[in-house]
Amino acid sequence: MQAITIKMENKLLEEIDQKLEDNRYSTRTEFIRDAIREKLSELEKEEVLKTLSMLRGSSKRKTSDAQLHAASNKAFEMLEKKFNIK
């Protein structure tokens, strides 16, 4: 593991310290690591949704409403599993 140094305004540090207490984080480092992981996950989700939106309507075959519904349910189940959403 590598150490990094960041500079933050006092007001931001005060907000982080308050959230530490509210959400039972033991250190600022733990809080910041968790925030970074969450942001990376959010960016990955955005990328997946962007890719899905580009694919929408690209199929030339006829698909029934029931097939579309089943496919969308399966896609969301996969995303929920990948990103631990429920």
Secondary structure by P-SEA (a helix, b strand, c coil): cbbbbbbbcaaaaaaaaaaaaacccccaaaaaaaaaaaaaaaaaaaaaaaaaaaacccccccccaaaaaaaaaaaaaaaaaaaccc
